[in-house]
Amino acid sequence: MQDSVTEIRDRISQLEQTAQQARVEALRLLGQILIKQNKEAAGTKLSAAEASELGSLQARYAALKLKIDDLAAKSDKLQAEEHEQKYGR
């Protein structure tokens, strides 16, 4: 049973590391998105390439948010499984 709990802890750790990397990437993308949106809000028209890039950044950001949510759900499930194995509840 201890081996199983250790394996679950290792998997949780891996998921949390992956989620952290995704959060850092999402923040980086959000910064780029805000820069482009501020440029637009200041009255500067975005070129077609910049507008396309903004759309790509927004799509990538949305995908990362879904990935982060999925990783959090998996981590929560594993934590519940770990608790159940440790305490039988």
Secondary structure, 3 states (H helix, E strand, C coil): CHHHHHHHHHHHHHHHHHHHHHHHHHHHHHHHHHHHHHHHHCCCCCCHHHHHHHHHHHHHHHHHHHHHHHHHHHHHHHHHHHHHHHHCC
